[in-house]
Amino acid sequence: AKGGFRSLEYDSEAWYPSELARFGSVTWNSTKQDDEGWVHVIYPDVEWKFNGMFMGWSFNQYQAWARSSFVVSSSSTQSNDLVPVTIQCTNVGDFYVDDERLSGDWYGYGLTRHVLRLAPGSHTLAVRVAHEVRIFGGVILPPPSKFRCDLEVVVSETEGEAHVQVVREGHGGVILMDVVDGVVAGEFISVALRNVGTESVRITRVKVVQGSERVMAQLRDPELIISPTVHRPLAIQLALKDDVDLGERLEFSLEFSFEIGHGNHRKASVRSDVFELAQKKWGEIYKYTFTDFDGTVHYAATFPPSRPQAISTSAPILVALHGAGREVENSAFWLQEYQQRENTWIVLPTGRSPWGYDWHGASIKNVMNALEALARDLPGVPAELRGLAGIRPDPERLFIAGHSNGGQGAWFLTTHYPDKAIAATPAAGYVNIKQYAPYSNWVSNSYTDSYLQGILGSAIAEFDNDVHMSNTVGIPILARAGSADDNVPPFSSRKMVRLGQENAHNRSAVRLSEIAGEGHWFTGILHGTIMQEFLRKHLNDDLASSGPNDLSPREVGACPPFPSYFEITTINPGGMGSKGGIQIEQLQIPFRKGTIKVKIQNNHRMASSVWNMHTTNIRRFGFAGASSLVQRRGQIDQVVIDGDIFKLDEGGETIGGVMLTDGVFVKNHGNKGSRKWTLSTSNQWLETERHRETYGPAIQVLEKKLVIVIGNGFEDYPPADQRTAQRVARLVAHDVYQYGRGDVEIVTDTEYFERSLDKEEGDQKRNLVLVGDAHQNKVTNLVLSQTRSEVTMHSRLGVVSVHPEPSAFEIEGRDFKEPGTGLLMTRPWGSRNLAVIIAGIDAQGLETAARLFPKRTGLLVPDWIVTGPEMPWKGAGGILAAGFWGNHWEYQPLMSA
């Protein structure tokens, strides 16, 4: 508010207003790094305990700024040469080197580095420090916030090392599978490279250097291009040679060859460290790799069943979701928590990273892909077992478990994909992010009205597990908590159990196992006696044992029958599976709660049923066609929707000759008294309207392969605009890799068309981030030409406009012309993809809009936001307009502010 922290001069006598401190003011303080390089930020004079008595953990969610300086020495005889350095600050949201904003390593992954070229001499480092309850905890007082910054000069002994580094820091830069009895558990590994040069490089080849007598390797995607400062994980096909000696360590190293630049194609190479494939015996827990939704290679750990021959059907899966900050392969306690079972696969997915996306969105897609790859490819399974029905896992029959953040994820997976659930055991899971790490004391709350707060909050309302608890009716759930848990207090589990019982109208439907005196983690929290009894009951199998083999055929892990009465709740159909075999496809008003109350009247004598439904805010829904759901549903005589009767033909599978599972029920907008609903078999609406793949909000762009396109039109704008556009593209690429180990390519709009990326066969699975408006970026112009947008930006005229079409709502259009105005919005790209456009009428506007890119969960970013120049100090209070699109991508007055 005083021009920003970076404009302040150090003054030991100066004071600044803060309601956190005694007498309402704070001053400058000094601190030093400890022996490990950490800077501890502590305010002992603040009355933390007293204020926490009435404000709770939200009082601990403070922000502060820290400033230091560092000196870069000249690296050559020419004192004015720029010096290449890598830098990253851990446990911070963002930081500045001089005037350049960079993304911090919020969760301390240690995986990424920014590449800068700095002049010799002194440089200023400004760090935005935030005490995050989920990282540092909410109990210790004073709140122990800390951060560290690592700065290194790029040292290169070869030309290759001057341009490319193999990512060695942290965990996740290298992803390997295990070898099970001589069989590699997966087809691909992943090794990330970082471009530390000033020119793009094209990766042309990989070869095995050390260990070439053991393994073979080749690039899955030759000619992959890495832009300057960008990290890209490479998929490498890996196989063992036929005559490999399994008695030796399976060690190998790789050499990557690449070409530098676009013109003369200078050639160089860089070598990796030595990797080792761990060898496991069948029956031990092992890692397998798979290709995720965006083409990147990820891994999961799995425990195979000990007696697959004992069942004649496919096997259920116990899927266990880890807590925050846990890297599965490095968490011995997590890998040992579950014991092998006779007939159930146990899968421990990663969610893409230790924090992932809180088991939402891209993390849940990662879980589903891990399970589907295991069922499809049987990685690591010996050849002699592959023909057994009981060895093949069924991704549609899940026993859902998890602890801490994974406990929250178990609640989410159960409430949002209920038809997949056999049963669930969420342990120490919180309700939702807003209650666990409260938003109640955000500075922006004092500058926004409740309507705008509601619009912004709707962007993450789909992750409110409590709101979706009606979807758990009929699913056996045992919640687990310690009564003395001061990390995720048992209040959360108690609340979810109470809601489950209320929705089921049955106090025994959802049970709570609360252990007196125990904390967040304790021995047996996931495998104690009561948990084993629950697992045994609902999986109908037992722990692996050395007892006699029971080979009598039996059914294991069956999903429960559909209840006779249930209510389906959704806020975003794009992040929701079916309930009772019913799949909601579209809401009338997007991102408002939609419900379907279902009452099934069974005629046991005729083995048929009548399904009565009453809807609220539902536009389209259908009956899912999976054979398992059809079987659980049984024969239907008629479907009654809000009083409209649809009688099924003889056999109970068709209505008027149309398969029930082939059509979608659509709510009409006809005159009063007309039929409200129609069964339609047309898919034409998918071409022009929002559907589950494009429903948004903006964070949904991360759920497919991503390409960033920078407009060449920035060349006609001030240099500051050009530099900001380049930096924005690099930061988005950095954040996608850091938070989800995603792969992003950066291209110009000219390159996009030259390479025909708009016409590629695989384009149905590619989302876009477009930097620049239609006058700066030709691809933005192409995307916007598909549908008329009532929110537009004209950078040449310096205006962002919101001009709704005439409708029943009398809404005046508005033009925003103040310097520093920006725009972030989603638009459809093709019929099945999303584009996020980031633009500004000047460099400041582009910078402010870019800061809203939803790089991680918990960020309040709807479909579109117009940012103003006051956002840097008012936060959301500086938003000029925001909202969600309607089903036809039109301005939605009921969901806009």
N, C-alpha and C positions, 0 to 999 in steps of 0.2 A: 504493500500500500504506500510505501515511501519511495517508490521508484524501483523496488525490488532489492533483495539482499545484495546482489552483486554490485549495486550502485552505492552501497554504504561503505564509508571509510571506518576503519577500526577506531573506536573511541572508548576508552575504559570508563569514562564518566557518563556516556550516553545511556539512555534507558528507552525501552520500547514496551508498549502495552501488551499484556497477556493475562487473561483471566485465570490461568493455571497457577500463577505465582502469588505469593503474599504481597499485599499492597498493589497488586495489579500491574506489575512491571518486571521486566527481565533486563539483564545487562550482558555484555560480552563476558565470556569465560575462556580460559585457556586450558588445554589438555595436551597430553603427549601420547604417542604410540606406545603400546606395551612391547615386550620382547618378541612377540609374534606378529607385530605390525597392526594390531587392532587399536582403534581409537574408541574409548568408552565415553559415552555422552550421558552424564548423570546430573540431575538437578536435585541435590539433597535438601535444599531449602523449601522446595514445594511440599505442601502438606498432602502428600499422595494418599495416605491412609484415611485422613479425615474426609477429603473430597470423594474418595472412592466409596465411602459409606452411603452416599446418596446418589452417586453417579455411576458406580460399578466400574467395570473394565473400560468403559468408553472414555473415562477420564485419563486412562493411561495411553490412549491412542493419540499421542502428540506428534508434532512435527517441529523440527529445528533445522538450522543451517550451520554448516561448518566451513571454514575457509583455511586454506594453507597455500603454500607455494612450493615449487620444485624447480630445479635447475637442470637444463639439458646441456650436456657438453658437446662440443663439436666432434663429429665422427670422421672428419677428413681434414685435409690441409686447407680446404676452403672454408673459412669460418662462417660464411653466409649460407652454406649448404643446409637444406632441411634434413633433419634427423628422423628416421622412421622409428616409431615407438609403438608398443602395444600397452593398453591400459584397461583396467576394469576395477570398479568399486563394488564391494560385496555388501549385501544387506541394505542397499539403498535403492530408491526408485529411479532417480536420475541424478546426474552431476554435470558440471561444466568444467571444461578445460578452456581457460580464457573465456571466449564468448560462444563456444560450441557446446550445445547440449548433447549428452550421450546417455544411453540407457544403462542403469545399474543392474547388477546381478542380485535382484531382490531376495531370492531364496538361497543364495550362496551355492549355486551349482558348481561354480569354478570352471565352467565350460567354454565361455566366450571371452574374447578380447576385442576392444576397438583398436583400429590401426590409425594412427595420426602421423603427420609429418610436421615436426615442430622446428622452429628456428632455435639455434643455440641461445641459451640465456634463461631468464626466469619466466615461469608461467604460473598463472593462478589456478587453483583447484577449488571449486565451490561444490559442496555436497549437500543435497537435500536429505536430511536424516528423518526417518519416521520410526516411531516405536510401534511395531506391529505385534499385536497380542499373539497371533498365530505363530510368529517366528520366535519371539522372546518370552512368551508366556504372560499371564495377567496377574500373577500372584506376588512375584518378587518385587519388593519396594526398597528404594526407588526403582522404577522401571529400568532394566539394564540394557539400554540400547547401545549397540556398538556397530562399527563398520571398519572396513579396511580397504585400502586402494593399492593395487599392484601395478607398477610401472616398469617396463623393460624396454631397453633399446633392442631393435631387431638386429641380431648378430648373424651374419651369414658367412659360412665357409665356402659355399658353392653358389653359383648363379641361381640354381633352383631354390635354395633356401632364402634368397633375397626376394623371391616372388611368392612362394607357397610354403606354408607350415602344416605339418600333420598335427591335428588338435590332440595334445597330450594332457592338458589340464583337466581337472575335475573328473567326472564320470559321465559316460554316454557318448564321448567322441568316437569310441570304438565299441561296436556291438558284435559279439561272437556267439555262436551256438556251442553246445557241448557235443561230444562224440559218445554215442551210446552203443556199447559192444561193437565198436568199429564202424558205426553208421553215423554220419553227420546229421544232427537234428535240425534240418533246415537247409535251404538252398543258398541263401545269401548271408554275407556279413556286411557290416557298414563301417566305413572309416571316414571321418570328417576331415576336410582340408580347409585351410584359411588362406585367403589371398592377402598377402602383406605388401604386395607391390602396387604400382600405380597404373597398371594395365590389366585388362582381362586376360585370363589364361584359359586354354582349352585342354582338358584332360583327354589324352589320346590312348593311353595304355597303362595297364598295371601288370607287373610280373613279380613272381616270387623270387626273392634273392636268397636269403637263408631259409633252408627247409624245402627247397625245390624238389628234393627227392621224396618229399612226403605229401605235399599239397599242390593243387593246381588252382589258378585264379584268373578270372577275366572280368572286365567291366561289363556290367549289365547295360549301361547307357554310355557308349563311347561318344566322344565329341561333347562332353558336358562342359559348359562354360561357367567360370567363377569370376564374378565382377570384383573389382578392388574392394578390400576390407570385408568381403562377404565370406561366411562359413557355408559350406555345402557338404552334406553327408553323402558319400558315394556308395552305391550298392554294388557289391562285388560277389560274383558267383564263385563259390569255393567248393572244391571236391577233394577227397583223399585219393591218392594213387592206389592202384589195385594191390601193389606189393608192399604197402606201407607196414612197417614194423610197429604194432600197437604196444609193444613192450617199451618203446622209447617215448620221450616227451614229444608231443605234437607241436613243436615250435616252428615259427616261420616269421619272416619279415617281408615287406612289400616295397617295391619301387614304383613310383608314379611318374610317368612321362607326360609332358605337357608342352604346348606351344604358347608363346607369349605375344600378345598384341593381335591386331586384326590384319596387319599388312605383311611384314616380312617373316612372320612365323618363326621367330627365334625359338630354339628348342632347349629344354632343360628337364631336370628330374629331381625328385626328392624322395628320401627313404623314410620308412616308418621305424618305430622301435620293434623289438621282437614280441610277437604275440604268441599265446599258447592256448590251444583248444583243450579244455578239461575233459578227461575221459571218465565216463560213468558206466556203471553196470545197470542192466535192465532191472527195474524195481527201485532204483534210487531216484531221488528228485533230480531233474535236469532242466537245462535251458534249451529252448528251441527258438529259432528266428522265423519271421514271416514278413510279408509285404503288407504294409498298412494302407489305409484308404488313399493316401497321397503319394504312394509309390516308395516311401521311405521304409527302411528295414528296422524293425523293432523286435523285441524278444519278450518271452514270458517264461516263467518257470512252471514245471508241472510234475505231478506225482502220478504215475499210471496205476491203474487198478491191479491188484495182485492175482485175481482170479477171473479174468474176462471170460473164460470158458464156462463159468457157472451160470451165465444168463444168455438167453436167446434173442435179446433185443439190444439196441444200442445202450450205451452207458450214460447215466446222468453226470453232470459236472458240478463240483463244488468250486465256485469262483470266489476267491478271497482277495479283497481290496486292501492294500496297505495304507498305513497312516502317512501324514504329511512329512516330507523330507526323507522318505525311505527309498533308497535304491535297492530294488529287490535282490539283485545278485550279491550285494554287499551287506545285507541285513541277515546275519546268521540266525538271530532269534526268530525272524519272520519265516525264514525257510524251514525252521525246525518246529514251528508252532503246530502245523498240521501233520498228522501221521497218515501213512498209506492206508487206503481202504480196499476192501475186497473187490467191489464192483463199480466204484465211482472214481472218475478222474478228478484230481485236484489241480486247479490252475491258478497261478498267482501272476496276474498281468501287471504291467508297469503304469498304465495310463499315459504312457509316452515319456514321463519323467518323474522324479521323486515327488513333486507337488502336482504335476500335470495341470489339468484344468478342473481340479476338485471333483474328479469322476463325473464331470458333465461334458456335454458336447463332444469335442474331439477325443477326450479320454474314454468316454463310453464307446465311441466308434472303434477305438483301439481295442477295448475289451472284446467287442463283438468280432472284430477281425481276428484277434488271437484265437478265439474259440472256433471260428469257422475254419481257419487254417489248420488247426489241430484235427478237426473232424474230417476235413477234405484230404489233407496230405499225410496224416499220421507221422509227423516227423519224429525220428528216433525210435519208431516201433519196429521190432525185428520182423523180418519177412515171414517167418513161420506163424506169427500171430495176426497178420494183417487180414486174413480171411475170416476171422472170428467176428460174429455180430457184436459180441460184448466188448470188443476192443475199440469200437468206433464211438467217440463221444457225441452226444446230442446237444447242440447249442440252444435248443428250444426247451431244455429241461435243466434248470439251474437251481442249485441250492446256493443262496446268496449270503455271503458273509463279509465282514470287514471290521477294522478297528480304527478308532479315532476319525481322522478324515475319511478313512476307508469305511468306518461305521456310518458316517454320513452318506458316503457313496452307496453303501448297501441299502440305506433308506431310499436313496434316489433311484437306484436300479429297480428296487421292488415297487416303488410307487409309479414309476414311469414305464416299466416294461413288465407289468404284472402277469401277463399270460405266460411268461417264461419261468415264473417262480414256482419251485417246488415248496420251498419254505425259506425263511431268512433268519439270520442271527446277527443283527447289527450290534456291535460292541463299542461303548463309549463314543457314540456318534452324536454330533451336534445336529440341530434342527435345520438351520440355514446360516449362511455367512453373515446376514444382517444381525442376527441375534448373538452369534458367537463373537464376532469382531464388530461391535456396534458402530453404526454410522451416525448415531444420534448427536454427536458433538462436532460434526464437520463444520468448518468455518462457513461453507457455502449455505448451510441451512438458514443462516441469518439474512441471506440475500435472495432467497427463492421463496415463492409462494407454494402452498400445498399442492396446487394443481400441477405445476412443473415438477415438483418432487414426485408426485404420483406417476407422471409420464416416465421420468427417468427410472424410478423404481420398478416399473413394469418391464424394463429390459432384463431384469434378473428374477422376476417373480416366478418364472417357470422352474427355478431351482428351489422354491420354497417347498420343502418336503411335507411340511405340515398341511399346506393347502391341498396337497394331492393324496392325503391319507385315505380318502374314500376308495381309492383304487386298490387298497390292500385287503378289502373285504374278501374273505374266503381263503386267504393265504396264512398258513401257520407262521407266527413270528415269535421269537424269543429274544427280547432285548437284554443286553448284558451291561452292567455298570458297577463301579465301585462307589460306595457311599462317600468316600473321602477323596474322590477324584477332583483335584483342583485345576486340571488342565481343561477337560470338558466336563463340567459339573453334571451330576446325575439328573439334574433338572431336565436336561434335554431328552434323555431316554424316558423319563417319567412322563413328560409331555406327549411324546410320540405314542407311548403305550396307551395313555388316556384317550388320545384322538382315535387310535385304532379300535379301542373298545367302544367308543361312542359311535363310530361309523358302522361297526358291526352289530351294535345293540347287543353286545355279548361281552361280559367282563373276562371271559376265559379265551376270547379270540386271539388277543395279543397279550403275551405274558412278559413280566419283568423279572429278571434275576439280578438283584442288587446285593452285592456282597459287603457286609458291614466292615468298615475300617479299611477297605482296600482302596487304592488310588487308581491312576489312569491305566497302568499296566501291572498285572500281577500274574503269578504262575497259575495257569489253568483258565485264564480269562476266556480263551477260545476253545480249550479242549478239556475242561474240567468235567466232572461226572455228570452234572446236569446238562451240559452241552452235548456230551456224547450220547446221552439218552435221547435228546431231541434229534440229533443227527441220525441215530439208529432208527428211530421211529419213522422219520419222514423220508429217509433214503432207502429204508428196508435193506440195509447192508451193515457190515460191521468193519472194525479195524482189521487190517491184515494180521494174520496170526499163523503160527506154525502148526495149528491143529489140523485135523483131517479135512480134506476138501469136500465141501458140500456142492456136488455138481447137479443137484436137482434144479430144473429150470424154475425161475421165479421172476416176477416183475420188480424192478428196483427204481426208485426215484421217480414215481409218477407224479405229475402235476395234479393238484386237487381239482375236483369237479367245479364247474361254474356255480356260484351261489344263486339261489332263486330270486334274490333281490340285491342289486348293487347299483352304485352311482359312479359313473366315469367322470373324472375331472381333468381338464387340461387347460393350460394357458398358452402353450405353443405346440401345435400338432407336429411340428418339425422335430421335436425332441421327445416324442411319446410313441410307445408301441401300443398294441391292442390290449383291451380288457374285455373279458368275456367274448373274445373273438370279434369285437367291434373296434374298428380303426377310425378315429376321427381324422378327417382330411383337411378341414377348413373351418374356421370360425366366421361368424357374421361380422363381428368387430374384432379384428386381430388384437391379441395380447390383453383381452379381457377374459375372465374365466368363463369357460364353456362346460356344460354338464349334460350328461344323458343319464336319466334315472331309468333303470331297467328292472322290470318284474317279469319273471318267467313262470308261466302257469303250465305245469306239466300234466299231461294226460297219460298216466302210466299204463293204462289199459291199451291205448293206441300207440304207445311209445312215441308220442309227439308232444309239441308244446306250442304255446302262444307267447310271443315276446311283446310286452307292452313297454313303450318308451315315451318318455317326456323330456323334451330338450330345452336347453337354455343357451342362447348365443351359439348355436351350431348351424353351420351352412352346408357342410358335406360330411358324410360318413359312409362307411361300407362294412361288409362282413369279410374278415380276413379269410384267405383261401387255403392257408396251410392245412395239410391233411390232419395233423394232430388237433388243430382247433375245430375242424369240421366234425371230427369224431367226438370231441368233448361236448360240442354243441348239440349233437343228435339231430333228429328230424324236427323241422319246424313246420307247423300248419299255417300260421299266419304271423305277420309282423304288424303291429299297430304303433304308428308314430304320431304323436300329438293328435290322436283321434283318427288319423288316416289309416285305413285298413288295406293291407297288402296280403292277399291270400296266395299261398304257394300252390303250385301245381302238384298233382299226385306224385309222390316220391319225395316231396319236401326239399327239392334242390333248385327249382326254377320258379320264376314269377312271369307268367305270360311268355314262357319259352326262354326267358333270360336267366342264366345262372345267377343265383343270389350273390355268389362271390365274384362275378364278373362286372356287376354294376355298382354304382355309387348313388346313394340317396341324396337328393339335392333339394334344398328348401326353396320354394318358389316365392316370387315377389308379386304374385297376382293380386286381383281384387279381393276384397273381404268376402269370405264365404267360399272362395275357390279352394281346390285341393292344395294343401300346404306343401306336400312332398311328392317328388317324382323319382322313380328309379331310372337312372340314365346309364347307358353303356358307352357314351361318347367320352373320349379323352381330350377333346379339343380344348377344354378349359385349361389343361396343363400347359398349353402353348402361350396363353395370354394372362393367366392369373397366378397368384402366389399359391404354392403348394408346399409339401413337407420338405422338399429339397431347397426351396428358396424362401422359406417363411421368415427367415431372419431370426433375431435382429442382427446387428453388424457382426457379432462374434461368430456367427454361423459361417462366415467366409473362411474360417480356419478349418472347416470340415471337408475340404477337398484340396487337391494340389493347387498351389498358389503361384501366380506369376505377377511380378510388379512391373508396371509399364510407366516409364517417365516420358513426358512429352518433349519432343525436340523443339516445340514452339516456345519453350522457356528461353531459347536463344535470343528472342526478340524482346525480352523483359530485362529489368535491371539485374546486374550480377548477383545481388543478394537473393533474388528470387531463384536464380539458377542454382546457387550453392545450397539454398535451403531445400530445394526439390531433390537434389542429389543426396543430401544428408537424410531427408525423410525416407527415401527409398532404402538406404542402407540400414537405418534404424529399424524399419519394419522387418526387413530380412533378418537382422540380428535378433529381434525379439521372437520371431516365429521359430527360429532355431533354438534359442535359449530356453523358452518356456515349454516347447513341445517337440524339440528335436525335429522340426519340420524342415523341408527343403524348399528354398525359394530361388527362382531365377529372376534377375533384373534385366530388362531389355528396354530399349527405346521404342517409341511408337513406330518409327521407321523399320526397325529390326523386326518388330512384331508382324508387320505386314509382309516384309521381305521373306520371312521364314514361314509365312502362311500359317501362323499359329492360330489365326481365327478360323481356319478351315481344317485343322488337323482332326483326324479320326477320333483321337482321344479327348477332344475339346469338351465333350459332355461331362468330363470329370475335372474341369479346370475352373477355378475362380480367379478373379482379377483384383489387384489393388492398383488403382489408376491415380497417378500423381499429376495434378493439373486439370483445369476445366477443359471444355470443348475447344477453346481457342488456343490452349497450350498443348493439348494432347489429342491426337487424331483418334486414338482408340476410345477415349472418353466421348468424343463426338459420335463415334460409331455406336457405342453402347446407348447413349442418350437418344439416338435416332430411332431406336426400337420402340420406345414408348414415350408418350408425352409426360414430362415431369413438371409438376406445379411448383417445385422448388428448383431454382436455377441460379447459376452464377455466370457473370460476364466480366472476366478479369480485365479486359481492355477498357470497359466502362467503369470498373471498380465498384460493382454492385452485386449483392446476393439478393435474390427476389423470392418471395413466397406469395404466389398469386393463385389461390384456389379457383377452380372452375365454379361458375354459378351453381348453387344447389339450394336445398331447403334451408341450409344454414347461411345466414347473411354474414359473410366473413370478408373483411377488407383485406386486400393485398398489402404487403409491406415490402419496402426496399431498404436494404441495409448497406450503407455506403461509408460508414466510419472506417478510417484506416485501422488495420488489425482485425478485420472481419474475415472469417474463414467458414468452410463448409465441409462436413463429412457426411456422406450419405450412401446408402445401398441402392442399387438398381439391378434389374434383371439383365443377365447376359445370356443370350439364347433363351431356351425355354427351361433349362435345368441348372443354370449356374448363376452365381452372384458376382457383382462387381462392387467394390467399395471405392468411392471417389473421394480423394483428399485434395482440397484446393483452397486457395485464399486470394483475396484481392491484392495482397502484397505479401512480402516474406513473413511478416509477423502473423498475418492471418493464416498462412499455410502452416507455420510452425504450431500455432495454437490448435488448429484442426487436427494436425498429426498427433498431437499428444493424446487425443481421444481414441486413437486406434486401439481396439480391444485386445491387447496382447495377452491378457490373462483374465481369469474369472473375477467376478465381483465388481467390474467396472460398469457404470450406469450409462450405457451407450445404446440408444434405440435405433430406429432405421435411419434417421437423419437428424443432424444438429447444425444450427448456425451459431458459430462461436463469435464472441465479441472481444474487444481489446482489454476488457477488465477481467477476463478469465484467469490470468496469471495470479491475481490476488483474491478474487472473489470465488474462484472455482466455478461450480455449477451456477452460481449467482451471476456470472458473466455470460451465460447462454442467452442468446437473443431469441431463438425459436428452436423447437424440437418436436419430434413426433414419430408416429408409425404410419406406414402406408396402409391403404385399404387393400382389399383382395385383388383389385385391378391396378395396383400400384399407383392409386390416386391419393391425393391429400385426404386424410381421414380426420375431420374436424373434432370428433369425439375423443381422439387419441393424439391430439396435437396441442401445443401451447406456444 
